Amino acid sequence: MPVIENPLRIAEEAAADYQECYGTELVSAIVYGSAAGGDFDPKHSDINLLLVVVEVNLATLERSSKLQEKWLKKRVSRPLFMDKHYI
């Protein structure tokens, strides 16, 4: 597993990929968990993202499945999806 020196930079890169994947359907990408605070361990912690999309459905989730696999290898967990109506 790679050591992550700058979790916010990695989160920004992942968010940019998800923005490209979802376009205007992505309302917001939010970092949460230890990467958002002072508890991040560069050797062990994962980066958590919340993706707010227009609508969560199976097609939405499937669209980024390969992208999720890419980011799992870089210690970015599968995103938590919520739709704007839920928020």
N, C-alpha and C positions, 0 to 999 in steps of 0.2 A: 504494500500500500504506500502511495506517495505521501511525503510529509507536506502539509499545507502551511506555508508561511503567511499567506495573505488570504484568508477565507472570503473576505468581501470582494476581492478582485475575481476570484474563482466564481463566486455567486453572480457577479455582474456578467461574466462571460457566459455562464449557463443561462441567465435571464435573457441575454441577447439572442442565444440560440432558440429559446422558447418563443421569443418575440418574432423571430423569423418564421418559425413553424406555424404560429397561430395568427400572426398579423393583427388585424384590428379586433379579433376575437379575444385577445389577451388584454384584460383591463389593467392588471397590476401583477408584479412579481415582488414578493416580500421575503426577506431573509428572517428566519426566526430560530430560536434555540441558541445553542452555545456560540455559534458564529456571529450572532447579533449582540452578544454580551462579552463579558470578561472570562467566561469559563471554557473557552475553546482550547482544546489540546491538539496542537499541530500534528501529533503522531497518531491520535486515536479518534478524534471527533469527526463526524460527518457534517456536511453543510445541508441545512434544511431550507427548502423554498416552498412558499405558498403561492400558487398561481390562481389568480382570480380571472375567470373566463366568463364570457357572455352566458354560456350554457354548458353545464357538465352533462355529458352523455357518453355512451360507449364509443361513438365515432371520435369524439374529442379526445378521449383517453388513448385510443388506439393510434391516433395521428402522431403522437410523440413517443411511441413505444421504443423505436430505435434510438431516438435522441436520449431517452431515459437511460438506456443501456450504456450509451457513450459516457454520460455523466456519472453513472454508478462507478465506473472504473476510475473516476477522478474524485471519488468520495463525496459526491453530491447525491443525497438520497432521492428516491422517487418523490416527485412533488406531491404535496397535498393540494388537491384541486377543490375549489369552491366556486360557485357561480355568483354573479353580482346580485341576483335576487336573494340568495341565502345571506349574503353579507348585509 
